Amino acid sequence: MAAPQETSKIVILCLPNLSIACGQECTELGIPPLSVEPLGVTVEGTFADAMRLNLHLRTANRVLWPLAQFNCHHPDQLYKGVRKVGWERILDPDGYFSVHGYVKHPTIRNSQFAGVKVKDGIVDRMRDKTGRRPDTGPNRDQAVVYYRWKDNKCEIFLDTSGETLSKHSYRIHPGKAPLQEALAAAILITTRWDPQTPLVNPMCGSGTLAIEAALMAMNKVPGLMRHNFGFMHVQMYPESTWKKMVLEASRKVNTKNIPKLVATDIRRQAIKEARDNARQAGVDHLIEFEVLDFRKQALPTPTGILVYNPEYGERLGQDKDLEQLYADLGDFLKQKAAGYWAYVFTGNLDLAKKIGLRPKRKTPFQNAKIECRLYEYELYEGTRRYGQED
């Protein structure tokens, strides 16, 4: 286990297909990735760097600080390996911790059994060394221990995040088929949008894409909107360092020179909920909300970004209304959006063909258990349709 001031590998877990965007964020923070995997990013840094990642990252799920690694062929070895860790220097003996993790091993049929072994190893070590033991339970609102046991290798981490980072603490109305905040941020990072470019978000639903764009434009990092992290409940937490980080991030928030941000939806209730969410995030004054059919959308500037998250449906042919919606979306892009880059995020690849435009790029994502794509369209006079000769 590295001392907090020493450099160690830090593992950042991400939701599926968000690790590339997360790696970009790490690079911009000056903590470049050592590796980028499908479900996470590995960087190198100190415990303070782990705290800074929690404060700044928009696309991450959890930030893990490594405590131990050992060969593990049996649950008894799991218990012994965990018990060797110096928990008395990490956890409050009168506090609380929870255990969560992932296991894939032939000796384990129930992952809860592995979690109990980890918990027992921690508690027994604490009792031996301090004469006391912390309480345990499922809640992640205090110290959180994370284990990863795959094949015959086990890793033990401190989950410095506690509650997931993928929710950004402002969404009081989830809306219909919502995008999680980390996914919305990754979509924006994947597009050609930047905080100086106008963005129009028709069919905005609960407003997550527009709100994330506003937060990026004003440089307000998600950690400023929450007040509890897992790292705050361990002995090596440097509170004064954290307060300096928060103050520095707060001073960089800037609401000047925000680009035009427009969010529209045909449903009045959706616009009300999107406004409420934006107000909770402190960006309602930066976004123009309007009840409007996307077919009647006026584009505020000659160039900019259009981003859509239309309904997916389930199977082509089940919902003729959705087929028409995607066709109408394509007509709008062909006829009224020259000069813009358009992005359509959908989990129905057959419906996407109804747009009738050749995408310049298709980026895979996943929304819950649905495989999705983000389609990119460059729009100009005479934009190429499907079926035209190259």
C-alpha positions in Angstrom: 0.0 0.0 0.0 1.5 3.3 -1.1 1.5 6.2 1.4 -0.9 9.0 0.5 2.0 11.4 -0.5 3.6 8.7 -2.7 2.7 8.0 -6.3 0.6 5.0 -7.1 -1.5 3.6 -9.9 -5.1 4.9 -9.6 -7.9 2.9 -11.3 -10.9 4.9 -12.6 -14.0 2.8 -13.3 -16.4 4.0 -16.1 -19.7 2.9 -17.4 -19.4 0.9 -20.7 -17.8 2.8 -23.6 -17.1 6.0 -21.6 -13.4 5.3 -20.9 -12.1 7.1 -24.0 -13.9 10.3 -23.0 -12.7 9.8 -19.4 -9.1 9.4 -20.7 -9.4 12.7 -22.5 -10.6 14.4 -19.3 -7.6 12.9 -17.4 -5.2 14.2 -20.0 -6.7 17.7 -19.8 -6.2 17.6 -16.0 -2.5 16.8 -16.4 -2.9 13.2 -15.3 -2.5 11.3 -18.6 -3.7 7.6 -18.8 -1.3 4.8 -18.5 -4.0 2.6 -20.1 -7.5 2.9 -21.4 -9.7 -0.3 -21.1 -13.4 -0.8 -22.1 -14.6 -0.2 -18.5 -11.9 2.0 -17.1 -8.8 4.1 -17.1 -5.6 3.7 -15.2 -3.5 6.7 -14.3 -0.6 7.4 -11.8 -0.8 9.9 -9.0 -1.0 10.6 -5.3 -4.0 10.4 -3.0 -4.5 14.1 -3.5 -4.7 13.4 -7.3 -7.4 10.8 -6.6 -9.3 13.5 -4.8 -8.8 15.9 -7.7 -10.1 13.3 -10.1 -13.3 12.9 -8.0 -13.8 16.7 -8.1 -13.3 17.2 -11.8 -14.3 14.1 -13.8 -17.6 14.2 -15.6 -17.5 10.8 -17.2 -16.2 8.5 -14.4 -18.0 6.1 -12.2 -15.5 5.5 -9.4 -11.9 6.4 -8.5 -10.1 3.5 -6.8 -6.9 3.8 -4.6 -5.0 0.5 -4.5 -4.4 -1.0 -1.1 -3.2 -4.6 -1.8 -2.8 -7.2 -4.5 -2.2 -10.9 -4.0 -2.7 -14.4 -5.5 -6.0 -15.9 -4.5 -7.1 -19.4 -5.2 -9.7 -19.9 -2.5 -12.0 -17.8 -0.2 -9.8 -18.6 2.8 -6.9 -16.9 0.9 -9.1 -13.9 0.2 -9.8 -13.6 4.0 -6.1 -13.9 4.8 -5.0 -11.5 2.1 -7.4 -8.9 3.3 -6.5 -9.3 6.9 -2.8 -8.5 6.2 -3.8 -5.0 5.1 -3.1 -2.3 7.8 -6.8 -1.3 8.2 -6.1 0.3 11.5 -4.2 3.0 9.7 -7.0 3.5 7.1 -10.4 3.1 8.8 -12.0 4.7 11.9 -12.5 1.9 14.4 -15.6 3.6 15.6 -16.8 4.5 12.1 -18.6 2.6 9.3 -17.6 1.0 6.0 -19.2 -1.0 3.2 -17.7 -3.6 0.9 -18.5 -3.9 -2.8 -16.8 -5.5 -5.6 -16.5 -8.0 -8.5 -15.6 -11.6 -8.5 -15.2 -14.2 -11.2 -13.7 -17.4 -9.8 -14.8 -21.1 -9.9 -14.8 -21.3 -6.1 -17.5 -18.6 -5.8 -21.1 -19.0 -6.7 -22.4 -16.1 -4.8 -20.6 -12.8 -4.9 -22.0 -11.9 -1.5 -20.0 -14.7 0.1 -16.8 -13.1 -1.2 -17.9 -9.7 0.2 -18.5 -11.3 3.6 -14.9 -12.8 3.5 -13.5 -9.3 2.8 -15.6 -7.7 5.5 -14.6 -10.4 8.0 -10.9 -9.9 7.2 -11.2 -6.2 7.8 -13.2 -6.5 11.0 -11.0 -9.1 12.6 -7.8 -7.1 11.8 -9.4 -4.0 13.3 -10.5 -5.8 16.4 -7.0 -7.4 16.9 -5.2 -4.1 16.5 -7.5 -1.6 18.2 -9.8 -3.7 20.4 -12.8 -2.1 18.5 -14.5 -2.6 15.2 -16.4 -0.3 12.8 -19.9 -1.0 11.8 -20.7 -2.3 8.3 -23.6 -2.3 5.9 -24.5 -1.7 2.3 -24.6 2.1 2.2 -21.8 3.9 0.3 -22.1 7.2 2.2 -19.0 6.7 4.3 -15.8 4.6 3.8 -16.1 2.1 0.9 -13.8 -0.9 0.3 -13.8 -2.3 -3.3 -12.4 -5.7 -4.2 -11.7 -7.2 -7.6 -11.1 -11.0 -7.7 -10.7 -12.5 -11.2 -9.1 -15.8 -11.9 -6.4 -16.2 -9.3 -5.6 -12.5 -8.7 -7.3 -10.3 -6.1 -7.0 -6.5 -5.8 -8.2 -4.5 -2.8 -9.0 -0.8 -3.2 -10.3 2.1 -1.3 -13.2 3.4 -3.3 -12.5 7.1 -2.9 -15.7 8.1 -4.5 -18.2 6.4 -2.3 -21.5 7.1 -4.1 -21.1 6.9 -7.9 -19.6 9.9 -9.8 -21.8 9.2 -12.8 -24.7 11.1 -11.2 -24.0 14.9 -10.9 -26.4 15.7 -8.0 -28.8 18.0 -9.8 -31.4 15.8 -11.5 -34.6 16.0 -9.4 -36.7 14.9 -12.4 -35.2 11.9 -14.3 -37.8 12.1 -17.1 -38.7 9.5 -19.6 -35.8 7.1 -20.6 -33.2 9.5 -19.2 -29.5 9.7 -20.0 -27.3 9.4 -17.0 -25.2 12.5 -16.5 -21.8 10.8 -17.2 -23.1 9.5 -20.5 -24.5 12.9 -21.5 -21.1 14.4 -20.8 -19.3 11.7 -22.8 -21.6 12.3 -25.7 -20.7 16.0 -25.7 -17.0 15.3 -25.4 -17.3 13.0 -28.4 -18.9 15.6 -30.6 -17.1 18.6 -32.1 -18.8 20.9 -29.6 -16.6 23.2 -27.5 -17.6 25.8 -24.8 -17.5 28.6 -27.4 -19.9 27.0 -29.9 -23.7 27.3 -30.0 -25.6 24.1 -29.2 -29.2 23.3 -29.9 -30.8 20.3 -28.2 -34.3 19.5 -29.7 -36.3 16.7 -28.0 -34.3 17.6 -24.8 -36.4 15.5 -22.4 -35.2 16.2 -18.8 -32.5 18.5 -20.2 -29.4 16.5 -19.3 -27.5 17.2 -22.5 -28.1 20.9 -22.4 -27.4 21.1 -18.6 -24.1 19.3 -19.0 -23.2 21.6 -21.9 -23.9 24.6 -19.7 -21.8 23.3 -16.8 -18.9 22.7 -19.2 -19.3 26.1 -20.8 -19.1 27.8 -17.3 -16.3 25.4 -16.2 -18.3 24.2 -13.2 -17.0 20.8 -12.3 -19.4 18.1 -10.9 -17.6 17.7 -7.6 -18.7 21.2 -6.6 -22.3 20.0 -6.5 -21.8 17.3 -3.9 -20.4 17.4 -0.4 -19.6 13.8 0.5 -17.0 11.5 -0.9 -15.6 8.2 0.3 -12.1 9.6 0.8 -13.6 12.0 3.5 -14.1 9.0 5.8 -10.6 7.6 6.1 -7.7 8.5 8.3 -5.4 9.8 5.4 -8.0 12.4 4.3 -6.2 15.8 4.1 -9.1 18.1 4.7 -7.1 21.3 4.2 -5.9 20.1 0.8 -9.4 19.3 -0.3 -10.7 22.7 0.8 -8.0 24.4 -1.3 -8.9 22.2 -4.3 -12.6 23.2 -4.0 -11.8 26.9 -3.6 -9.5 26.8 -6.7 -12.2 25.1 -8.8 -14.9 27.5 -7.5 -12.8 30.5 -8.6 -12.5 29.1 -12.2 -16.3 29.1 -12.6 -17.2 31.8 -15.2 -20.6 32.7 -16.6 -19.3 35.2 -19.1 -19.2 34.5 -22.8 -21.4 31.5 -22.6 -22.5 30.4 -26.1 -26.1 30.2 -27.2 -27.6 27.0 -25.6 -31.1 26.1 -26.7 -33.2 23.2 -25.4 -36.7 22.4 -26.8 -39.3 19.7 -26.5 -42.8 19.3 -27.7 -44.0 18.2 -24.2 -44.7 21.1 -21.9 -44.1 18.8 -18.8 -40.6 17.9 -20.2 -39.6 21.5 -20.4 -40.8 22.2 -16.9 -38.8 19.3 -15.6 -35.7 20.3 -17.6 -36.0 23.9 -16.2 -36.2 22.5 -12.7 -33.1 20.3 -13.2 -31.2 23.2 -14.7 -32.2 25.4 -11.8 -30.9 22.7 -9.4 -27.6 22.8 -11.3 -27.4 26.6 -11.2 -27.6 26.9 -15.0 -31.2 27.7 -15.8 -30.3 31.3 -16.7 -27.8 30.0 -19.3 -30.2 27.8 -21.4 -33.1 29.0 -23.5 -36.0 26.5 -23.0 -39.0 26.4 -25.2 -42.0 24.1 -25.9 -41.5 23.4 -29.6 -41.8 20.6 -32.2 -38.3 19.8 -33.5 -39.6 20.2 -37.0 -40.1 23.9 -36.3 -36.8 24.5 -34.7 -35.2 27.8 -35.7 -31.4 27.7 -35.6 -30.0 30.7 -33.8 -26.7 31.0 -35.6 -25.3 30.1 -39.1 -23.1 27.4 -37.6 -23.2 25.3 -34.5 -24.0 21.9 -33.0 -27.3 20.0 -33.1 -27.7 17.1 -30.7 -30.7 14.7 -30.5 -31.6 11.9 -28.2 -34.9 10.7 -29.8 -36.9 7.8 -28.5 -35.6 4.4 -29.6 -38.6 2.1 -29.7 -37.8 -1.6 -29.6 -38.1 -3.2 -33.1 -38.5 -1.7 -36.5 -42.1 -1.9 -37.6 -43.5 -1.9 -34.1 -44.0 1.8 -34.0 -44.7 3.6 -37.3 -44.8 6.9 -35.5 -41.1 6.5 -34.6 -40.2 5.6 -38.1 -41.8 8.8 -39.3 -40.1 10.8 -36.6 -36.7 9.6 -37.7 -37.5 10.3 -41.3 -38.8 13.8 -40.4 -35.5 14.4 -38.4 -33.6 13.5 -41.5 -35.7 15.9 -43.6 -35.0 18.7 -41.2 -31.3 18.1 -41.3 -31.2 18.0 -45.1 -33.4 21.0 -45.6 -32.8 23.4 -42.7 -29.5 22.7 -40.9 -26.8 23.5 -43.5 -23.7 24.8 -41.7 -24.3 22.7 -38.6 -22.8 19.4 -37.3 -25.6 17.2 -36.1 -25.4 14.2 -33.7 -28.1 11.6 -33.1 -27.9 9.3 -30.2 -30.0 6.2 -30.5 -30.3 2.7 -29.4 -32.2 1.6 -32.5 -29.8 1.1 -35.4 -32.6 0.3 -37.8 -34.5 3.5 -37.0 -31.3 5.5 -37.6 -31.4 4.4 -41.2 -34.7 6.3 -41.6 -32.7 9.5 -41.2 -31.5 9.0 -44.8 -28.1 10.6 -44.4 -24.7 9.1 -44.6 -23.0 9.5 -41.2 -19.5 10.7 -41.1 -18.8 8.8 -37.9 -20.6 6.2 -35.7 -19.4 6.0 -32.1 -20.6 3.0 -29.9 -22.1 3.7 -26.5 -24.3 1.9 -24.1 -27.3 3.3 -22.2 -28.2 0.9 -19.3 -28.3 -2.5 -21.2 -29.1 -1.0 -24.6 -26.3 -0.9 -27.2 -26.4 2.6 -28.8 -24.6 4.7 -31.4 -23.8 8.3 -31.7 -24.2 9.3 -35.4 -22.3 12.3 -36.7 -23.5 14.2 -39.7 -21.7 17.1 -41.4 -24.5 19.3 -43.0 -23.9 21.5 -45.9 -25.8 22.3 -49.2 -26.1 19.0 -51.0 -25.3 16.8 -48.0 -25.0 13.2 -49.3 -28.0 10.9 -48.8 -27.9 7.2 -48.6 -28.0 5.6 -52.0 -26.0 8.4 -53.7 -22.9 7.4 -55.5 -19.5 8.2 -53.8 
